[in-house]
Amino acid sequence: MTFIETIGEGEATGATAELYDGDRERFGFLPNFTRAFSLRPEVYAIWLQLNGAIKARMDARRYELATLAAARRLRSSYCALAHGTVLADRFMDPEAVAAAIEDHRAADLDEVDVAVMDLADRVAADATSVGEADIDRLRSLGLSDADVCDVVLAAAARSFFSKTLDALGVEPDAKYGELDPALRDALTVGRPLAPGS
C-alpha cells in the first residue's frame, strides 16, 4: 500500500486518530492517501486548509478540470481517478471524462475548458514555461486575474499532493476498480490500482 510504515487504524491516537476519524466520516471509508499522512497528520491538516481555500472561491467544475489536467501531466492515477470520478458523477458523462483525459483539445470541451486545462498542464509540467500569452488567453475568454490565479493554485497544489502520494508508493483505493472499465483505464495514468481492484 505504501513504501513506508503507516499507523494502523487500531493503533492511531491523538492527531492521527482524529485524521482517520475525520476522513472515515467524510469518505465513508479510510482512503489509502489518508494513511500515508499518518506519520505527519499536521501536514495533512494544513493540506486540507490550503486545498479548501483554493476550492472555496473557484468554480467547482473548473477546479476538477484543472486538477484532472495536472494529475494527468503528473501521471498520478490516484488523483486522476479521484477527480475524474467527481467530474463523471457531477458534471460530465463518463465518455466525456475519458475523452478529456486522453486529449482535452480533441474532446468536446468549450474554449474556456481547453484553455484552463492547457494552463494547468503547463503549470504541472514546467511552471517556468508559462508566459504572459497563456494568461492573456484566459483573460480574452472572460476569466479574471483571480480566476487565472485559482487555476494556477489548483495545479500547483496538485503537484504537492500527487508527488507526495506517488513518492510514498500510495496505491489508488480498490473502490476505483468498480468504475466502468473504460473510464477506469483512461484515468489510470500512472501507478496501478491497489490489488483486488
Buried (B, 14 or more C-beta within 10 A) or exposed (E): BBEEEBBEBEEBEEBBBEBBEBBBEEEEEBBBBBBBBBBBBEEBBEBBEBBEEBBEEBBEBBBBBBBBBBBBBBBBBBBBBBBBBBBBEEBBEBBBBBBBBEEBEEBEBEEBBBBBBBBBBBBBBEEEEBEEEBBEBBBEBEBEEEBBBBBBBBBBBBBEBBEBBBEBEBBBBBBBBEBEEEBBEBBBBBBEBBEEB
